Amino acid sequence: MNPKDINLEALLEITEDNLNIVEYFSSDIISCNLNGECKLKPALNDALNSFKLKLSEYTLADII
C-alpha cells in the first residue's frame, strides 16, 4: 500500500484498542467522584476530537 493512501487518523483508529485519555472515558469504569458534574470529561473529549481531526489532514507519506 502506498503511504500517501494511509490516513494518520484512520491508522490511529486501527492500531489503538481505545483512545480513552483517562480511565473514566471507558463505559465499563466509572470512577469519577464528580460523575454527572465533571467538566473535565467534555474538555478532554473536545481535545481528543481536535487531535483526531488534525491527524486526518495527514498521510503516512507526510511524516516519512
C-alpha positions in Angstrom: 0.0 0.0 0.0 1.3 3.5 -0.9 2.0 5.7 2.2 0.1 8.6 0.6 -3.1 6.4 0.8 -2.8 5.8 4.5 -4.5 8.5 6.6 -3.0 9.0 10.0 -6.3 9.3 11.8 -7.5 6.1 10.2 -4.2 4.4 11.2 -4.7 5.6 14.8 -8.2 4.2 14.9 -7.0 0.8 13.6 -3.9 0.5 15.8 -5.3 1.6 19.1 -7.6 -0.5 21.2 -9.2 2.6 22.6 -8.5 6.3 22.8 -9.6 6.8 26.4 -7.3 9.6 27.6 -8.4 8.9 31.2 -9.8 5.9 32.9 -13.4 7.1 33.2 -13.8 7.6 29.4 -14.5 3.8 29.4 -18.1 3.0 29.8 -17.0 -0.1 31.9 -15.3 2.0 34.5 -16.9 4.9 36.3 -14.6 6.1 39.0 -15.0 9.9 38.7 -16.2 11.4 42.0 -17.8 14.2 40.1 -19.9 11.9 38.0 -22.6 14.0 36.3 -21.0 17.3 37.2 -17.5 16.8 35.8 -16.4 19.5 33.3 -13.1 17.8 32.6 -14.5 15.0 30.5 -16.1 17.2 27.8 -13.0 19.3 27.6 -10.8 16.2 27.1 -13.3 14.8 24.6 -13.1 18.1 22.6 -9.3 17.9 22.7 -9.3 14.3 21.5 -11.6 15.2 18.7 -9.4 18.1 17.7 -6.3 15.8 17.8 -8.1 13.2 15.5 -9.3 15.9 13.2 -5.8 17.3 12.8 -4.3 13.8 12.2 -6.9 13.3 9.5 -5.2 16.1 7.5 -2.1 14.0 7.1 -1.0 10.7 5.5 1.9 8.4 6.3 3.8 9.9 3.3 3.7 13.3 5.1 5.7 12.1 8.0 8.2 9.7 6.5 
